[in-house]
Amino acid sequence: MNVSSAPGGLPLAGHAPWLLRDRLGYLEELRDHGPAVWIRLGRQRVLVLNDHRPVRELLTRRAGDFGLSPHFRVMKRIVGNGLLVTDGPFHRRQRKIMLPVLAQSRMPGYADAMSALTEQRLAHWRPGQQLDVDREFTHLATETAVRCLFGADVTGRELDLVVAALPDLMAWAGTHGTDPTGLLARLPLPLNRRFRRGMSDLTALVTSLVDRRRDASEDDLLGALLAARDPDTGEPLPDQQVHDEIMTFLTAAVESVSRTLTWAVHELSAHPEVRVALHAEVDGRLAGRPATAADLPHLPLTRRILTEVLRLYPPGYLISRTATRDTLLGDGIAVPAGTMVMFSYYALQRDPRHFPEPAAFRPDRWAAFAEGACPAFLPFGLGAHGCLGESFAWTEMAIVLASVAARWELRASAPVPPKPVAAFSLTLTDSRVTLTPRTESHVTA
């Protein structure tokens, strides 16, 4: 296949200015150039895939032809050699070890913690309160991740440390992940100072918690990590690897869950007909109580709402890989060794060929699909690098959204709908909402 180059490249910068100016809009523009298109970022040629078929092939059948790109160096500063940023035989071994830690059979215990922590968080909400819901869901997702990881071992002060440090780490990753020069990381910026302090605090805390638990046996994620054994050697994970997998879980679990819930609240605020239908669903099942894992199969609209939010605002909106050998993708797309390949779940999941009215929030579109039947829907990735915590994330998001909808109506405070901002994940320009108890709101809806 003859792959064309995108027009508009500048002599030195190439297409980088357009990507930096409006990353999401430009990624959608590139989709108009066919299943693949070449762009130039400075002196580097980059192949952008715009069709789900070569993307799926890259992630599965041709996965051995690709390695992680240099862009992952940013996350390695945070998670070390965690599963998120490793490749090859080491990654395959680690994934095999980690599978039992996040197995479906462990979800009921984690779900109980999710439900209890959600109820505790909602108890602090007050009628008429204006809430930064992104900050609120980040706090809840962090507390949930910490409790599922460490059980009751964590003190209130230690939890506050994690809640304070994680946003600084993710803000640093969002800024430096888009800096191809790497110069920003070496400047004496406040962002860099907060990052170094947060990393130091979290590293010390994780080390302390692991040491405290080394001789204990608890049924939480840390207990499962400490009990995990290499299937080939029977050896436990080294302490540094335990630390790296804990950091991987914390960053991945908090960011994806909190952002998805925040976007869900704002889409429901903008679509009262969907909000009313959600209230009817949770009223019929929950009658005002918090949701549990047993409720989730009986809340299909809750699942469709979250699915549609993940379609519109996928957590990992831009992914890159580097070809380790000459290979072919799709219908003859030639990829020379050393080529960086990029693809955007954001653009793929807004493709009008697969999703009519792609920018519209329409949870009902998922009623026509069997679970996982839409090939262009890939919010958690696929194959060997697909998200191991996907089931954990789905469970938590559904429990929180249903529990909130059973008791509260959240309406966006900003007069203009928020726009996605491409940082580490897709953040909002304004995430303030006003709280109204359902006992008042549903009577007047």
N, C-alpha and C positions, 0 to 999 in steps of 0.2 A: 504494500500500500504506500502511495506517495503522500507523505504527511507534510502539509504546508506550514509556513511560518506565519505567526500572527503579524498583522500590519502594525505600524506605529512605533517600532523600536527606535530608540534614540542612539546616537553614535557610541557613547560610552556607557550609559546606564541601561541600555536595552529597554525592556518593558517594566523594569523595576518601579519607575515613578507611578505607573498606572496601578500597579499592584499595591503600592504603599498608599496612594491617594484614596482608593476605594476598593479594598481587597475583595469584598464580597461581590460587589457589582462587576468588577473586572473578571472574576472567576466565572460568573454567569455569562458575560460577554464571550469569553473564550469557548463556551459550549457551542456557540453558533458556527464554529470552524470545523465541526465534524468530530468523530470519535477520538481524535488526537490532534494536537497542534504543538508546534515548537514555539517557545518564547526564549528570550535572553534576559538573564538577570546579571547585569554587568557583563563580564566576559564569558559567563557560563551559559551554555545552552541547556534548556530544561524542557522535557517532554511532559505535556499536560494531557492527562486522560480525561475525556469528557463523556464516556459511556460506561455503564456498569459492567458490560461484558469483559472488556480487557482489565478492568479493575478487579473483578472477581477472579479472573485468571491469574493476575499478578499475586493476589493474596492466597491462592490455593495451589493450583496445578504448577504454576511457575514460581512459587514462593522461594524455592531454592536458588533461583537465578538473581535474587535481589537481597541486599542487606540494608540495614538502617542508614539513613542519610546523615550528613553532618549536622542537620538541624536538631538531632536528638542529643547533641552534646549539652544543650541547655538543661534538659531534664536529668541527664547523668549527674550534673552538679547537685541535684536534689536527692535522687533515688539510687545513686551509685550503680550497682549491677543488678538492680531490681528487674523483674520480669518485663516491665514496660520498655526497657531500653537495651535489652540484650538480643543476641541473634545466634544462629548456627547451633552447633551441638550443645553449647552451654545453655542456651534458651530452651531447647527441647528437653534437656534434663530437668531444668528448673520448673518448666511447665508441668512435667509429669509429677514432680514432687508436690507442686502447689495445687493440683487438681483436687485432692481430697480435702484440702483446707477450705475451699469454697464450694464444696459439693452440695448438690440440691438437698441431700439428706440433712444438712446442717441448717437449712434456712428456717425451719420452724422456731428454733431457739433464738436465732438472730431476730426473727420477726416479732417475738415477744418483747424483746428489748426495744425494737423500733416503735411498737405500739405504746409501751409504757413511757418512753421518752417524749413521744409526740404529745401524749396527754399532759405530761408535766409542762411542756413548753406552752401549750395552748392555755393552760391555767393562768399564765402571766398576762394574757391579752385582755384588753379592756375596751368596752364599747366606745366608739368614736375616736379611738387611738389612731394616730397616723404612724405607720410602721414602714421601715425600710425592709421590705420582704426578702430582698436578696441577702441582706445581712442576717435576717432572722433565720432563713432556711440554711444559710452557711453555718450558723451557730448550731442549729439542730442536727445537720448532717455531720458536723465535726463531732458533736457529743455522741451521736449514734455510732460513728466509726470508732471512736475512742473506747466506748463501752463494749462494743462487740469485739474489739481487739483485746482489751485489757481487763474486762469484767469490772469488778468492784475495787480493783487495786488502785485506781486513779483517784487522787484527792481533788477537791474543788480547785485548788490553786494550780495543780498540774493540768487540769482540763482548761482552765483559763489561759495557761501558757500556750497550749496547742491552738486554741481559738484565736489568740493574738498572732501567733507566728505563721500559721498556714496562709492567710491572705497575703502576707508580705512575700512569701516564697512564690506564690502563684503570680502575683503582680510582677515580680522579678522575671519569672519565666516568660510571661506574656510580652514583656518589653524586649528582653534579650533574644527571644525566639524569632523576632522579626528584624534583628540587626545582623546582616550578613558579614559585617566587618569584625564583630566581636569587641569593638573598641569601647562600647558603653559599659561593659562589665569591668573595665579597668579604670574607669573614672571615679573620683570620690563623690559619687552621687548619694543622696539620702536613701534612694531605693536600694543601692548596693549595701549600704551600712545596715539597713533594716534586714536585708537578706542574710548577711553574715551573722547578725545577732540571732535571727530566727533559726538558722541552721544550727548554730552553736547550742541554743536552748533545747531544740528538739532532739538533737543527737545525744545530749546529756540525759534528757528525760527518757528516751527510748533505752539507752544503755542501763539506766537505773532500774527501769521496769523489768527489763529482761533479767537482770541480775537478781531482782527480788523474786522472780518467778521460776528461776532455773530448777529448783528442787520441788516445786509444787506441781499439782496436776489440776488444771481448771478447764472447763468446757467452753473455751472462747477461742478466738482466732489466734491469739498468742500461744495458748496451750496446744492448738493444732500445729502451729509452726514449730514449736519446740519438740513436738512428738513426731514430726515428719521425718522420714528416712529416705535416703537415696535408694531407689529401687535396685540399683546395680551393686552398690557397696554396703548398704545397710547403715551407712554413717548418717548422723544428724546434720542439720544445716550448720555451717560455721556461724559464729556470732555476728560477723559482719554481714553475712547474707540474710540473717534474720532481721537485722536492722534495715537493710535495703528493701526487703519485701514489706516491712511495716511502713516505711516511707512511701513506697509505691501505692500501697492500699490507701493510706491516708489521703494522698494527693488525688488519686483517681476517684475514690468514693465520694469525697466531699464536693469536688468541682462539678462532676456530671449530675449528681442528684440535686444539688442546690440550684444550679442554673436551670435545669429542666422544670423544677417546681416553680421557680420564679416566673419563667416564661408562661407556664400553664396558668398561673393566677392572672397575668396580664391579658392573655388571650380570652380567658373566661370573663374578665371584666369588660372586654370589648365585644363579646358575643353573648348577650343576655339569654338568648334562646338555648344555647348550649349549657349555660350556667343553671337555668331552671331545670333542664332535663337531668343534669348531674345531681341537683338537690333532690329531685324526685327519686333517683336511683338510690342514693345513700339513705334517704328517709325510709324507703321501703325495706332496706336491709339493716341499717345501723340504729335508727331511731335516736340519734344524738350521741351514741357512744363511739369511742375510738374504733377504728377498723383493726382487724386481726388478719393473720394469714388465711384463716378459714373463710373469711368474707370475700377474698379477692376473686375467686372463680364466679361469684355472683354479682360482680361489678363490671360488666363488659364495657359500659360507656366510660368509666374511669380509665380503663386500659386504652380505649381508643383515643381519648383525649391526650394521654401521655404519648401514645404512638405518634399522633399528629404533631405534637410539640417537638418530639425528637426528629421528626421528618423536617420540620421547618428550621429547627435550631439544634443541629447535632453537636454534641460536646467537642468531638475532634473534627472540626470543620475542614481542616487542610492537612493532608498527610503526604509525606515524601519518602521515597525509597531510592536506593542507588543500585544500578545493575552491576552485578559482579562478573558477568560474562555476556557475550553477545546472545541475544535471545529474540523471540518473536512473541507478540501479544495480539489477541483478537484476530482480525482478518488480515494478517500480514503486516502488523505494525512492527518495524524493525527497531530494536533498542540496542545500540552498541554498548559494550562494556564501559563502565564508568559514568554512564548517563544518569543524571538525577531525574526521577519520574515523580510528578506531583499529581494528586487528584483531590477533589474537594467533595466531601459528602454533602456539604451545603448545596453545591451546584447540581450534583447528581440527583438529590432528593427534591429538587425544584425543577426537574426536567418535565416540560409539558407533554412530552411523548408518553410519560408514565403516570403523570399526576395532572389531570385537567385542573385549570385554575390553580397553578402551582403555588402562588403566593397566598392563596386563601386558606384560612383556618377552617377545615372541614373534617371533623372527626368521623362523620358518617361515611367517608370514603373507605374506611377500613372495614366496614361491615361486609364489603364485597370480597375481601381477601381472607383466605385461611391464614392461620398464624404463620408468619414468615414467608408468605407466598409471593410477596412483591420483590422481584430480584433487585430493584434499584434502591431498596431500603436497607441501609447498612450502618446504622448509627453507632453500633458497638464493634464495627470491624468484622473480620471473617478470618477463618483459617487459624494458623499457628499463632498469629498475633491478635486474634479476636479477644475481646475483653473477658477474662475469667470471672470478673465480678458482675457480669451482666444480670444474672438472676438476683443477686443481692440488691443491685440498683433498682430493678423493676419492682421488687418486693417493697423496698423502702419508699419509693416514689408513690406507689399505689396506696400504701397505708397512710402516708402523710396527706396526700391530696384528698382521699375519701374522708379522713378524720377532720380535716379543716372544713370541707364542704358540709359535713354533718352539723357543724356548730356555727360557722361564720360565713358571712358574705364579705369578700374582699374586693373593693373597687379602687381602681387606679386613681391616684390623686392628681397626676399630671393631665392637663387638658389635651395634650398631643400624645398619641400612642408612641411608646418608646421604640427606638431603632436599635437593631443589633450592632454592637461594637466588637470588632474582631480583635480580641486580646488573646490570652491563652485559650479561652473558650469564648462563646458568644455572650457578652455581657450586655446590660441594658443601660441606656442613657439616663433613665429615671425609674427606680423600682419602688417608689413610695405607694402605699395603699392605705385606705381608710377602712377600719374594722366596724362591721355591723353584725350584732348577734342574729342568728337565724330566727330566733323567736320573734324578732321584730321585722326582719327583712322579708321573710317568705310570705308573710301575710299581705304585704303591700306590693309584692312583685307584680 
